[in-house]
């Protein structure tokens, strides 16, 4: 905290007025830099579920695949293997950040409206992320190849959304 206070041009006492511990400071930085501007939600004015989900996932992908965010995520992943504190913090923050994205809430609303038959909005959000952004994200985190071209990423996301909706959409004759 001494080094941080010095670089910030303040005393350590002043720094502790803002952050009561190193853990609180790290949590704030990670939330702001990693999860901060990710708050988006499906476009409710689009009638088609597929179009709403595609828009949401594509926008999320655009924000996730920012090189600065990927670099921070790589660094944090490296630290989780060395620090149980960082590992616990990241686990907690992922659980806190996921509802902020809006997807779980949107899925819960679709469940209530009877348009999607999902057992758990949280699990469904995880399935959708896995079907659409997980493989491209893992490729970028591990540097296994160049980022997918925009058209290829769009196709991949659309196919994942289509598969998800095929599994969970309630067809009109079932309502």
C-alpha positions in Angstrom: 0.0 0.0 0.0 3.0 2.3 0.6 4.0 2.0 -3.1 0.5 2.5 -4.3 0.0 5.6 -2.1 3.3 7.1 -3.2 2.5 6.6 -7.0 -1.0 8.1 -6.4 0.6 11.1 -4.7 -1.1 10.6 -1.4 -0.3 9.3 2.0 -1.1 5.7 3.0 -3.6 7.0 5.5 -5.5 8.8 2.8 -5.5 5.7 0.6 -7.0 3.8 3.5 -9.8 6.3 3.6 -10.9 5.1 0.1 -10.0 1.4 0.5 -10.0 -0.2 3.9 -7.6 -3.0 2.8 -5.4 -4.2 -0.1 -8.2 -6.8 -0.8 -10.7 -4.0 -1.2 -8.4 -2.0 -3.5 -7.7 -5.1 -5.7 -11.5 -5.9 -5.8 -12.3 -2.4 -6.9 -9.6 -2.4 -9.6 -10.7 -5.7 -11.0 -14.4 -4.9 -11.0 -13.7 -1.6 -12.7 -11.2 -2.7 -15.3 -12.4 -6.2 -16.0 -16.1 -6.1 -15.5 -16.8 -2.3 -15.5 -18.2 -1.2 -18.8 -19.7 -4.6 -19.7 -23.3 -3.7 -18.6 -25.4 -4.4 -21.7 -28.6 -6.2 -22.2 -30.6 -7.7 -25.1 -32.5 -5.1 -27.2 -36.1 -5.4 -26.0 -37.5 -3.6 -29.0 -36.5 -6.5 -31.3 -39.3 -8.9 -31.4 -37.3 -11.9 -32.4 -35.6 -13.8 -29.5 -32.7 -14.8 -31.8 -32.0 -11.2 -32.8 -32.1 -10.1 -29.2 -29.7 -12.7 -28.1 -27.4 -12.3 -31.0 -27.1 -8.6 -30.4 -26.4 -9.1 -26.7 -23.7 -11.8 -27.2 -22.1 -10.0 -30.1 -21.8 -6.7 -28.1 -20.5 -8.7 -25.1 -17.9 -10.3 -27.4 -16.9 -7.0 -28.8 -16.2 -5.7 -25.3 -14.6 -8.9 -24.0 -12.1 -9.2 -26.9 -10.6 -5.8 -26.1 -6.8 -6.4 -25.9 -6.4 -4.5 -22.7 -9.1 -6.5 -21.0 -7.7 -9.8 -22.4 -4.2 -8.8 -21.1 -5.6 -8.1 -17.6 -7.5 -11.4 -17.6 -4.4 -13.3 -18.6 -2.5 -11.7 -15.8 -5.2 -12.5 -13.2 -5.5 -16.1 -14.4 -1.7 -16.4 -13.9 -2.0 -15.0 -10.4 -4.9 -17.4 -9.4 -2.5 -20.3 -9.6 -0.1 -18.6 -7.2 -2.5 -17.0 -4.8 -5.5 -18.5 -3.1 -6.6 -14.9 -2.2 -6.7 -13.9 -5.8 -8.4 -17.1 -6.8 -11.1 -16.6 -4.2 -11.5 -13.0 -5.2 -12.0 -13.9 -8.8 -14.5 -16.6 -8.0 -16.5 -14.1 -5.9 -16.2 -11.3 -8.5 -17.4 -13.6 -11.4 -20.5 -14.5 -9.4 -21.1 -10.8 -8.6 -20.5 -9.6 -12.2 -22.6 -12.1 -14.0 -26.0 -10.7 -13.0 -24.8 -7.2 -13.9 -24.5 -8.2 -17.5 -28.3 -8.4 -17.7 -28.4 -11.8 -19.5 -29.6 -13.7 -16.4 -32.3 -11.2 -15.8 -33.4 -11.3 -19.4 -33.5 -15.1 -19.4 -35.5 -15.1 -16.1 -38.0 -12.7 -17.8 -38.3 -15.0 -20.8 -38.8 -17.9 -18.4 -41.6 -16.0 -16.6 -43.2 -15.0 -20.0 -43.2 -18.6 -21.1 -41.0 -18.0 -24.2 -38.1 -20.0 -22.9 -38.3 -23.2 -20.9 -35.1 -23.1 -18.8 -34.5 -24.7 -15.4 -32.1 -22.0 -14.2 -31.4 -18.6 -15.7 -27.9 -18.6 -14.2 -27.1 -22.0 -15.8 -28.8 -21.0 -19.1 -26.6 -17.9 -19.2 -23.5 -20.1 -18.7 -24.7 -22.5 -21.4 -25.2 -19.6 -23.8 -21.8 -18.1 -23.1 -20.2 -21.5 -23.6 -21.9 -22.0 -26.9 -21.1 -18.6 -28.3 -18.0 -16.9 -26.8 -16.1 -19.5 -24.8 -14.1 -21.0 -27.6 -13.1 -17.7 -29.2 -12.2 -16.3 -25.7 -10.1 -19.3 -24.8 -8.3 -19.1 -28.1 -7.5 -15.4 -27.4 -6.4 -16.0 -23.8 -4.1 -18.9 -24.8 -2.8 -17.2 -28.0 -3.7 -20.2 -30.1 -4.4 -18.2 -33.2 -5.6 -14.9 -34.6 -8.9 -13.5 -33.5 -11.8 -14.7 -35.7 -12.7 -12.3 -38.5 -16.0 -10.3 -37.8 -18.0 -12.4 -40.3 -16.7 -15.7 -38.9 -17.4 -14.6 -35.3 -20.9 -13.5 -36.2 -21.6 -16.8 -37.9 -20.2 -18.7 -34.8 -22.3 -16.7 -32.4 -25.5 -17.0 -34.5 -25.0 -20.8 -34.6 -24.6 -20.9 -30.8 -27.7 -18.8 -30.3 -29.6 -21.0 -32.7 -28.6 -24.2 -30.9 -29.4 -22.6 -27.5 -32.9 -21.5 -28.7 -33.6 -24.9 -30.3 -33.0 -26.5 -26.9 -35.0 -23.9 -24.7 -37.5 -22.1 -26.9 -41.1 -22.9 -26.2 -42.8 -23.4 -29.5 -46.2 -21.7 -30.0 -48.2 -25.0 -30.0 -46.7 -25.8 -26.6 -47.9 -22.6 -24.9 
